[in-house]
Amino acid sequence: MSAPSPEEIAEEDRRARQLRLIVDLTCSVIAQGGIGRQEAEALVGATRRRALALFPDKGETFDLVLAPRFGRLIAEFVSSAPSKVLPFRRR
């Protein structure tokens, strides 16, 4: 097995940056709250599919590293019941 070429290294770096951006955005959306559990789980599912498209052989790594992180965020910031926003009262 030969050493990776500079182009291969650059491509892997590009894919890693893209994955990091997608994961960070997913975490931010979940942490902002305001979405339901089903929507949050769908967002995590889409993130997993994109991660596997970028790194096809890393599904187990996603499940070991990122899935627990998303699970903690969902448990902390996502309500299973729809939230009711109360309007401000004018005086």
Biopython code that builds the backbone (N, CA, C, O; Angstrom):
import numpy as np
from Bio.PDB.StructureBuilder import StructureBuilder

atoms = [
    (1, "MET", "N", (0.857, -1.177, 0.000)),
    (1, "MET", "CA", (0.000, 0.000, 0.000)),
    (1, "MET", "C", (0.901, 1.236, 0.000)),
    (1, "MET", "O", (1.798, 1.364, 0.834)),
    (2, "SER", "N", (0.656, 2.120, -0.923)),
    (2, "SER", "CA", (1.480, 3.319, -1.041)),
    (2, "SER", "C", (0.899, 4.453, -0.207)),
    (2, "SER", "O", (-0.265, 4.430, 0.194)),
    (3, "ALA", "N", (1.740, 5.434, 0.037)),
    (3, "ALA", "CA", (1.298, 6.609, 0.787)),
    (3, "ALA", "C", (0.287, 7.383, -0.048)),
    (3, "ALA", "O", (0.389, 7.419, -1.274)),
    (4, "PRO", "N", (-0.699, 8.007, 0.617)),
    (4, "PRO", "CA", (-1.691, 8.781, -0.137)),
    (4, "PRO", "C", (-1.041, 9.987, -0.805)),
    (4, "PRO", "O", (-0.091, 10.579, -0.294)),
    (5, "SER", "N", (-1.587, 10.320, -1.956)),
    (5, "SER", "CA", (-1.079, 11.469, -2.705)),
    (5, "SER", "C", (-1.561, 12.761, -2.040)),
    (5, "SER", "O", (-2.508, 12.738, -1.254)),
    (6, "PRO", "N", (-0.920, 13.874, -2.349)),
    (6, "PRO", "CA", (-1.401, 15.162, -1.812)),
    (6, "PRO", "C", (-2.856, 15.457, -2.196)),
    (6, "PRO", "O", (-3.594, 16.070, -1.424)),
    (7, "GLU", "N", (-3.258, 15.021, -3.385)),
    (7, "GLU", "CA", (-4.646, 15.234, -3.811)),
    (7, "GLU", "C", (-5.608, 14.408, -2.958)),
    (7, "GLU", "O", (-6.678, 14.887, -2.583)),
    (8, "GLU", "N", (-5.225, 13.170, -2.652)),
    (8, "GLU", "CA", (-6.077, 12.325, -1.809)),
    (8, "GLU", "C", (-6.184, 12.891, -0.395)),
    (8, "GLU", "O", (-7.255, 12.864, 0.211)),
    (9, "ILE", "N", (-5.087, 13.396, 0.118)),
    (9, "ILE", "CA", (-5.106, 14.001, 1.446)),
    (9, "ILE", "C", (-5.990, 15.247, 1.453)),
    (9, "ILE", "O", (-6.770, 15.452, 2.383)),
    (10, "ALA", "N", (-5.871, 16.072, 0.422)),
    (10, "ALA", "CA", (-6.686, 17.281, 0.319)),
    (10, "ALA", "C", (-8.174, 16.929, 0.217)),
    (10, "ALA", "O", (-9.012, 17.602, 0.817)),
    (11, "GLU", "N", (-8.500, 15.889, -0.532)),
    (11, "GLU", "CA", (-9.899, 15.468, -0.676)),
    (11, "GLU", "C", (-10.455, 14.967, 0.654)),
    (11, "GLU", "O", (-11.588, 15.293, 1.008)),
    (12, "GLU", "N", (-9.687, 14.193, 1.384)),
    (12, "GLU", "CA", (-10.151, 13.706, 2.687)),
    (12, "GLU", "C", (-10.328, 14.874, 3.661)),
    (12, "GLU", "O", (-11.287, 14.898, 4.434)),
    (13, "ASP", "N", (-9.416, 15.829, 3.627)),
    (13, "ASP", "CA", (-9.560, 17.023, 4.470)),
    (13, "ASP", "C", (-10.831, 17.785, 4.131)),
    (13, "ASP", "O", (-11.534, 18.258, 5.025)),
    (14, "ARG", "N", (-11.128, 17.905, 2.839)),
    (14, "ARG", "CA", (-12.342, 18.605, 2.409)),
    (14, "ARG", "C", (-13.584, 17.895, 2.929)),
    (14, "ARG", "O", (-14.509, 18.530, 3.435)),
    (15, "ARG", "N", (-13.596, 16.564, 2.797)),
    (15, "ARG", "CA", (-14.755, 15.795, 3.284)),
    (15, "ARG", "C", (-14.875, 15.895, 4.803)),
    (15, "ARG", "O", (-15.986, 15.981, 5.327)),
    (16, "ALA", "N", (-13.758, 15.886, 5.511)),
    (16, "ALA", "CA", (-13.785, 16.000, 6.977)),
    (16, "ALA", "C", (-14.317, 17.370, 7.400)),
    (16, "ALA", "O", (-15.098, 17.462, 8.347)),
    (17, "ARG", "N", (-13.904, 18.431, 6.711)),
    (17, "ARG", "CA", (-14.421, 19.769, 7.025)),
    (17, "ARG", "C", (-15.922, 19.845, 6.772)),
    (17, "ARG", "O", (-16.661, 20.441, 7.555)),
    (18, "GLN", "N", (-16.366, 19.239, 5.674)),
    (18, "GLN", "CA", (-17.792, 19.245, 5.354)),
    (18, "GLN", "C", (-18.579, 18.491, 6.427)),
    (18, "GLN", "O", (-19.635, 18.951, 6.862)),
    (19, "LEU", "N", (-18.069, 17.346, 6.848)),
    (19, "LEU", "CA", (-18.750, 16.578, 7.893)),
    (19, "LEU", "C", (-18.795, 17.368, 9.196)),
    (19, "LEU", "O", (-19.830, 17.400, 9.862)),
    (20, "ARG", "N", (-17.702, 17.997, 9.560)),
    (20, "ARG", "CA", (-17.654, 18.788, 10.791)),
    (20, "ARG", "C", (-18.689, 19.914, 10.738)),
    (20, "ARG", "O", (-19.369, 20.178, 11.729)),
    (21, "LEU", "N", (-18.810, 20.573, 9.593)),
    (21, "LEU", "CA", (-19.796, 21.642, 9.434)),
    (21, "LEU", "C", (-21.219, 21.107, 9.584)),
    (21, "LEU", "O", (-22.041, 21.716, 10.268)),
    (22, "ILE", "N", (-21.506, 19.990, 8.960)),
    (22, "ILE", "CA", (-22.846, 19.393, 9.027)),
    (22, "ILE", "C", (-23.181, 18.993, 10.462)),
    (22, "ILE", "O", (-24.289, 19.240, 10.938)),
    (23, "VAL", "N", (-22.227, 18.379, 11.143)),
    (23, "VAL", "CA", (-22.449, 17.956, 12.536)),
    (23, "VAL", "C", (-22.652, 19.179, 13.426)),
    (23, "VAL", "O", (-23.551, 19.189, 14.267)),
    (24, "ASP", "N", (-21.826, 20.206, 13.248)),
    (24, "ASP", "CA", (-21.977, 21.423, 14.056)),
    (24, "ASP", "C", (-23.330, 22.090, 13.821)),
    (24, "ASP", "O", (-23.970, 22.544, 14.770)),
    (25, "LEU", "N", (-23.763, 22.150, 12.576)),
    (25, "LEU", "CA", (-25.073, 22.742, 12.278)),
    (25, "LEU", "C", (-26.207, 21.927, 12.893)),
    (25, "LEU", "O", (-27.154, 22.488, 13.444)),
    (26, "THR", "N", (-26.107, 20.617, 12.799)),
    (26, "THR", "CA", (-27.130, 19.751, 13.390)),
    (26, "THR", "C", (-27.200, 19.957, 14.898)),
    (26, "THR", "O", (-28.285, 20.071, 15.467)),
    (27, "CYS", "N", (-26.033, 20.004, 15.541)),
    (27, "CYS", "CA", (-25.998, 20.239, 16.986)),
    (27, "CYS", "C", (-26.607, 21.593, 17.333)),
    (27, "CYS", "O", (-27.348, 21.706, 18.309)),
    (28, "SER", "N", (-26.305, 22.606, 16.553)),
    (28, "SER", "CA", (-26.840, 23.945, 16.814)),
    (28, "SER", "C", (-28.358, 23.989, 16.683)),
    (28, "SER", "O", (-29.045, 24.577, 17.518)),
    (29, "VAL", "N", (-28.868, 23.368, 15.641)),
    (29, "VAL", "CA", (-30.324, 23.363, 15.440)),
    (29, "VAL", "C", (-31.017, 22.643, 16.589)),
    (29, "VAL", "O", (-32.038, 23.116, 17.090)),
    (30, "ILE", "N", (-30.482, 21.521, 17.006)),
    (30, "ILE", "CA", (-31.089, 20.778, 18.122)),
    (30, "ILE", "C", (-31.000, 21.594, 19.408)),
    (30, "ILE", "O", (-31.976, 21.680, 20.153)),
    (31, "ALA", "N", (-29.835, 22.195, 19.675)),
    (31, "ALA", "CA", (-29.642, 22.938, 20.919)),
    (31, "ALA", "C", (-30.481, 24.210, 20.983)),
    (31, "ALA", "O", (-30.768, 24.702, 22.074)),
    (32, "GLN", "N", (-30.874, 24.745, 19.841)),
    (32, "GLN", "CA", (-31.729, 25.931, 19.844)),
    (32, "GLN", "C", (-33.127, 25.612, 20.351)),
    (32, "GLN", "O", (-33.861, 26.501, 20.782)),
    (33, "GLY", "N", (-33.486, 24.340, 20.295)),
    (33, "GLY", "CA", (-34.819, 23.958, 20.733)),
    (33, "GLY", "C", (-35.850, 24.365, 19.697)),
    (33, "GLY", "O", (-35.512, 24.791, 18.592)),
    (34, "GLY", "N", (-37.088, 24.231, 20.065)),
    (34, "GLY", "CA", (-38.151, 24.647, 19.162)),
    (34, "GLY", "C", (-38.528, 23.619, 18.111)),
    (34, "GLY", "O", (-39.407, 23.874, 17.288)),
    (35, "ILE", "N", (-37.878, 22.461, 18.123)),
    (35, "ILE", "CA", (-38.263, 21.397, 17.195)),
    (35, "ILE", "C", (-38.699, 20.192, 18.017)),
    (35, "ILE", "O", (-38.264, 20.006, 19.153)),
    (36, "GLY", "N", (-39.550, 19.393, 17.432)),
    (36, "GLY", "CA", (-40.032, 18.208, 18.112)),
    (36, "GLY", "C", (-39.060, 17.045, 17.980)),
    (36, "GLY", "O", (-38.110, 17.088, 17.198)),
    (37, "ARG", "N", (-39.320, 16.012, 18.757)),
    (37, "ARG", "CA", (-38.450, 14.835, 18.754)),
    (37, "ARG", "C", (-38.390, 14.197, 17.369)),
    (37, "ARG", "O", (-37.309, 13.823, 16.915)),
    (38, "GLN", "N", (-39.508, 14.069, 16.701)),
    (38, "GLN", "CA", (-39.528, 13.431, 15.384)),
    (38, "GLN", "C", (-38.684, 14.219, 14.390)),
    (38, "GLN", "O", (-37.939, 13.635, 13.603)),
    (39, "GLU", "N", (-38.798, 15.531, 14.425)),
    (39, "GLU", "CA", (-38.010, 16.374, 13.526)),
    (39, "GLU", "C", (-36.520, 16.293, 13.864)),
    (39, "GLU", "O", (-35.683, 16.240, 12.962)),
    (40, "ALA", "N", (-36.188, 16.283, 15.145)),
    (40, "ALA", "CA", (-34.786, 16.176, 15.562)),
    (40, "ALA", "C", (-34.196, 14.837, 15.129)),
    (40, "ALA", "O", (-33.065, 14.780, 14.646)),
    (41, "GLU", "N", (-34.956, 13.766, 15.300)),
    (41, "GLU", "CA", (-34.469, 12.448, 14.889)),
    (41, "GLU", "C", (-34.308, 12.367, 13.373)),
    (41, "GLU", "O", (-33.376, 11.732, 12.880)),
    (42, "ALA", "N", (-35.209, 13.005, 12.640)),
    (42, "ALA", "CA", (-35.075, 13.038, 11.179)),
    (42, "ALA", "C", (-33.830, 13.817, 10.767)),
    (42, "ALA", "O", (-33.145, 13.439, 9.816)),
    (43, "LEU", "N", (-33.536, 14.897, 11.476)),
    (43, "LEU", "CA", (-32.340, 15.685, 11.206)),
    (43, "LEU", "C", (-31.079, 14.862, 11.468)),
    (43, "LEU", "O", (-30.136, 14.902, 10.677)),
    (44, "VAL", "N", (-31.060, 14.124, 12.561)),
    (44, "VAL", "CA", (-29.917, 13.264, 12.866)),
    (44, "VAL", "C", (-29.799, 12.162, 11.813)),
    (44, "VAL", "O", (-28.689, 11.814, 11.408)),
    (45, "GLY", "N", (-30.910, 11.617, 11.372)),
    (45, "GLY", "CA", (-30.879, 10.601, 10.318)),
    (45, "GLY", "C", (-30.307, 11.138, 9.019)),
    (45, "GLY", "O", (-29.532, 10.457, 8.349)),
    (46, "ALA", "N", (-30.685, 12.357, 8.662)),
    (46, "ALA", "CA", (-30.142, 12.978, 7.451)),
    (46, "ALA", "C", (-28.652, 13.238, 7.609)),
    (46, "ALA", "O", (-27.889, 13.075, 6.657)),
    (47, "THR", "N", (-28.237, 13.638, 8.793)),
    (47, "THR", "CA", (-26.812, 13.865, 9.063)),
    (47, "THR", "C", (-26.042, 12.556, 8.938)),
    (47, "THR", "O", (-24.946, 12.530, 8.380)),
    (48, "ARG", "N", (-26.611, 11.476, 9.454)),
    (48, "ARG", "CA", (-25.944, 10.171, 9.360)),
    (48, "ARG", "C", (-25.819, 9.731, 7.895)),
    (48, "ARG", "O", (-24.777, 9.225, 7.480)),
    (49, "ARG", "N", (-26.876, 9.925, 7.131)),
    (49, "ARG", "CA", (-26.817, 9.551, 5.713)),
    (49, "ARG", "C", (-25.745, 10.346, 4.976)),
    (49, "ARG", "O", (-25.022, 9.797, 4.145)),
    (50, "ARG", "N", (-25.644, 11.639, 5.280)),
    (50, "ARG", "CA", (-24.617, 12.461, 4.633)),
    (50, "ARG", "C", (-23.223, 12.043, 5.082)),
    (50, "ARG", "O", (-22.293, 12.012, 4.276)),
    (51, "ALA", "N", (-23.074, 11.721, 6.367)),
    (51, "ALA", "CA", (-21.777, 11.256, 6.866)),
    (51, "ALA", "C", (-21.352, 9.973, 6.154)),
    (51, "ALA", "O", (-20.184, 9.808, 5.804)),
    (52, "LEU", "N", (-22.300, 9.072, 5.943)),
    (52, "LEU", "CA", (-21.979, 7.815, 5.258)),
    (52, "LEU", "C", (-21.713, 8.039, 3.778)),
    (52, "LEU", "O", (-20.964, 7.278, 3.166)),
    (53, "ALA", "N", (-22.307, 9.060, 3.198)),
    (53, "ALA", "CA", (-21.998, 9.384, 1.806)),
    (53, "ALA", "C", (-20.566, 9.920, 1.693)),
    (53, "ALA", "O", (-19.866, 9.646, 0.718)),
    (54, "LEU", "N", (-20.147, 10.678, 2.693)),
    (54, "LEU", "CA", (-18.788, 11.223, 2.691)),
    (54, "LEU", "C", (-17.744, 10.179, 3.079)),
    (54, "LEU", "O", (-16.650, 10.146, 2.515)),
    (55, "PHE", "N", (-18.091, 9.319, 4.055)),
    (55, "PHE", "CA", (-17.179, 8.296, 4.562)),
    (55, "PHE", "C", (-17.951, 6.971, 4.659)),
    (55, "PHE", "O", (-18.418, 6.606, 5.738)),
    (56, "PRO", "N", (-18.084, 6.258, 3.544)),
    (56, "PRO", "CA", (-18.951, 5.076, 3.492)),
    (56, "PRO", "C", (-18.616, 3.974, 4.500)),
    (56, "PRO", "O", (-19.514, 3.247, 4.923)),
    (57, "ASP", "N", (-17.392, 3.838, 4.880)),
    (57, "ASP", "CA", (-17.014, 2.736, 5.771)),
    (57, "ASP", "C", (-16.983, 3.137, 7.242)),
    (57, "ASP", "O", (-16.433, 2.401, 8.061)),
    (58, "LYS", "N", (-17.560, 4.282, 7.596)),
    (58, "LYS", "CA", (-17.458, 4.794, 8.969)),
    (58, "LYS", "C", (-18.787, 4.839, 9.717)),
    (58, "LYS", "O", (-18.955, 5.652, 10.625)),
    (59, "GLY", "N", (-19.722, 3.986, 9.352)),
    (59, "GLY", "CA", (-21.011, 3.957, 10.041)),
    (59, "GLY", "C", (-20.883, 3.610, 11.505)),
    (59, "GLY", "O", (-21.568, 4.193, 12.345)),
    (60, "GLU", "N", (-20.007, 2.661, 11.826)),
    (60, "GLU", "CA", (-19.807, 2.266, 13.223)),
    (60, "GLU", "C", (-19.205, 3.420, 14.028)),
    (60, "GLU", "O", (-19.568, 3.632, 15.185)),
    (61, "THR", "N", (-18.297, 4.151, 13.418)),
    (61, "THR", "CA", (-17.694, 5.304, 14.091)),
    (61, "THR", "C", (-18.759, 6.356, 14.382)),
    (61, "THR", "O", (-18.773, 6.936, 15.467)),
    (62, "PHE", "N", (-19.653, 6.607, 13.424)),
    (62, "PHE", "CA", (-20.747, 7.552, 13.645)),
    (62, "PHE", "C", (-21.577, 7.098, 14.841)),
    (62, "PHE", "O", (-21.902, 7.897, 15.719)),
    (63, "ASP", "N", (-21.917, 5.810, 14.871)),
    (63, "ASP", "CA", (-22.761, 5.286, 15.943)),
    (63, "ASP", "C", (-22.076, 5.354, 17.308)),
    (63, "ASP", "O", (-22.741, 5.535, 18.328)),
    (64, "LEU", "N", (-20.774, 5.212, 17.330)),
    (64, "LEU", "CA", (-20.041, 5.243, 18.599)),
    (64, "LEU", "C", (-19.741, 6.659, 19.087)),
    (64, "LEU", "O", (-19.747, 6.914, 20.291)),
    (65, "VAL", "N", (-19.481, 7.573, 18.165)),
    (65, "VAL", "CA", (-19.022, 8.908, 18.548)),
    (65, "VAL", "C", (-20.131, 9.951, 18.476)),
    (65, "VAL", "O", (-20.370, 10.672, 19.446)),
    (66, "LEU", "N", (-20.803, 10.036, 17.347)),
    (66, "LEU", "CA", (-21.752, 11.127, 17.140)),
    (66, "LEU", "C", (-23.168, 10.818, 17.627)),
    (66, "LEU", "O", (-23.843, 11.712, 18.138)),
    (67, "ALA", "N", (-23.629, 9.586, 17.485)),
    (67, "ALA", "CA", (-24.997, 9.263, 17.902)),
    (67, "ALA", "C", (-25.230, 9.562, 19.384)),
    (67, "ALA", "O", (-26.266, 10.136, 19.718)),
    (68, "PRO", "N", (-24.315, 9.198, 20.289)),
    (68, "PRO", "CA", (-24.546, 9.557, 21.699)),
    (68, "PRO", "C", (-24.584, 11.071, 21.925)),
    (68, "PRO", "O", (-25.352, 11.559, 22.755)),
    (69, "ARG", "N", (-23.765, 11.798, 21.195)),
    (69, "ARG", "CA", (-23.764, 13.265, 21.302)),
    (69, "ARG", "C", (-25.119, 13.821, 20.894)),
    (69, "ARG", "O", (-25.689, 14.658, 21.594)),
    (70, "PHE", "N", (-25.637, 13.356, 19.758)),
    (70, "PHE", "CA", (-26.954, 13.814, 19.314)),
    (70, "PHE", "C", (-28.035, 13.378, 20.304)),
    (70, "PHE", "O", (-28.970, 14.131, 20.577)),
    (71, "GLY", "N", (-27.908, 12.174, 20.835)),
    (71, "GLY", "CA", (-28.884, 11.689, 21.804)),
    (71, "GLY", "C", (-28.942, 12.560, 23.048)),
    (71, "GLY", "O", (-30.025, 12.853, 23.555)),
    (72, "ARG", "N", (-27.776, 12.975, 23.544)),
    (72, "ARG", "CA", (-27.744, 13.858, 24.720)),
    (72, "ARG", "C", (-28.390, 15.205, 24.411)),
    (72, "ARG", "O", (-29.140, 15.744, 25.226)),
    (73, "LEU", "N", (-28.094, 15.744, 23.229)),
    (73, "LEU", "CA", (-28.692, 17.027, 22.851)),
    (73, "LEU", "C", (-30.207, 16.920, 22.735)),
    (73, "LEU", "O", (-30.936, 17.801, 23.190)),
    (74, "ILE", "N", (-30.670, 15.848, 22.130)),
    (74, "ILE", "CA", (-32.122, 15.655, 21.988)),
    (74, "ILE", "C", (-32.771, 15.526, 23.360)),
    (74, "ILE", "O", (-33.820, 16.120, 23.612)),
    (75, "ALA", "N", (-32.151, 14.751, 24.245)),
    (75, "ALA", "CA", (-32.712, 14.575, 25.586)),
    (75, "ALA", "C", (-32.765, 15.899, 26.348)),
    (75, "ALA", "O", (-33.694, 16.138, 27.120)),
    (76, "GLU", "N", (-31.775, 16.748, 26.132)),
    (76, "GLU", "CA", (-31.708, 18.005, 26.879)),
    (76, "GLU", "C", (-32.561, 19.119, 26.285)),
    (76, "GLU", "O", (-33.170, 19.891, 27.025)),
    (77, "PHE", "N", (-32.612, 19.212, 24.961)),
    (77, "PHE", "CA", (-33.203, 20.393, 24.340)),
    (77, "PHE", "C", (-34.503, 20.156, 23.591)),
    (77, "PHE", "O", (-35.167, 21.122, 23.214)),
    (78, "VAL", "N", (-34.886, 18.920, 23.363)),
    (78, "VAL", "CA", (-36.075, 18.650, 22.552)),
    (78, "VAL", "C", (-37.182, 18.131, 23.452)),
    (78, "VAL", "O", (-37.002, 17.183, 24.217)),
    (79, "SER", "N", (-38.296, 18.760, 23.340)),
    (79, "SER", "CA", (-39.462, 18.345, 24.106)),
    (79, "SER", "C", (-40.237, 17.309, 23.306)),
    (79, "SER", "O", (-40.382, 17.424, 22.089)),
    (80, "SER", "N", (-40.730, 16.302, 24.006)),
    (80, "SER", "CA", (-41.541, 15.303, 23.307)),
    (80, "SER", "C", (-42.970, 15.809, 23.114)),
    (80, "SER", "O", (-43.692, 15.335, 22.238)),
    (81, "ALA", "N", (-43.368, 16.776, 23.940)),
    (81, "ALA", "CA", (-44.705, 17.363, 23.801)),
    (81, "ALA", "C", (-44.586, 18.686, 23.060)),
    (81, "ALA", "O", (-43.594, 19.398, 23.216)),
    (82, "PRO", "N", (-45.579, 19.017, 22.262)),
    (82, "PRO", "CA", (-45.520, 20.307, 21.576)),
    (82, "PRO", "C", (-45.524, 21.447, 22.594)),
    (82, "PRO", "O", (-46.265, 21.420, 23.576)),
    (83, "SER", "N", (-44.699, 22.425, 22.344)),
    (83, "SER", "CA", (-44.629, 23.550, 23.276)),
    (83, "SER", "C", (-45.711, 24.567, 22.944)),
    (83, "SER", "O", (-46.128, 24.711, 21.794)),
    (84, "LYS", "N", (-46.145, 25.255, 23.964)),
    (84, "LYS", "CA", (-47.137, 26.316, 23.781)),
    (84, "LYS", "C", (-46.435, 27.627, 24.085)),
    (84, "LYS", "O", (-45.931, 27.833, 25.189)),
    (85, "VAL", "N", (-46.408, 28.490, 23.121)),
    (85, "VAL", "CA", (-45.797, 29.799, 23.294)),
    (85, "VAL", "C", (-46.890, 30.770, 23.717)),
    (85, "VAL", "O", (-47.904, 30.932, 23.039)),
    (86, "LEU", "N", (-46.654, 31.404, 24.848)),
    (86, "LEU", "CA", (-47.633, 32.362, 25.351)),
    (86, "LEU", "C", (-47.313, 33.731, 24.802)),
    (86, "LEU", "O", (-46.149, 34.132, 24.789)),
    (87, "PRO", "N", (-48.325, 34.466, 24.346)),
    (87, "PRO", "CA", (-48.048, 35.808, 23.823)),
    (87, "PRO", "C", (-47.737, 36.768, 24.967)),
    (87, "PRO", "O", (-48.141, 36.545, 26.108)),
    (88, "PHE", "N", (-47.025, 37.821, 24.651)),
    (88, "PHE", "CA", (-46.755, 38.865, 25.624)),
    (88, "PHE", "C", (-48.016, 39.668, 25.831)),
    (88, "PHE", "O", (-48.762, 39.935, 24.889)),
    (89, "ARG", "N", (-48.247, 40.053, 27.072)),
    (89, "ARG", "CA", (-49.421, 40.883, 27.358)),
    (89, "ARG", "C", (-49.005, 42.336, 27.368)),
    (89, "ARG", "O", (-47.970, 42.693, 27.932)),
    (90, "ARG", "N", (-49.795, 43.150, 26.758)),
    (90, "ARG", "CA", (-49.534, 44.589, 26.772)),
    (90, "ARG", "C", (-50.160, 45.180, 28.024)),
    (90, "ARG", "O", (-51.215, 44.744, 28.485)),
    (91, "ARG", "N", (-49.498, 46.155, 28.545)),
    (91, "ARG", "CA", (-50.023, 46.809, 29.746)),
    (91, "ARG", "C", (-50.801, 48.035, 29.406)),
    (91, "ARG", "O", (-51.314, 48.708, 30.300)),
]
sb = StructureBuilder()
sb.init_structure("model")
sb.init_model(0)
sb.init_chain("A")
sb.init_seg("    ")
for serial, (resi, resn, name, xyz) in enumerate(atoms, 1):
    if name == "N":
        sb.init_residue(resn, " ", resi, " ")
    sb.init_atom(name, np.array(xyz, "f"), 0.0, 1.0, " ", f" {name:<3s}", serial, name[0])
structure = sb.get_structure()
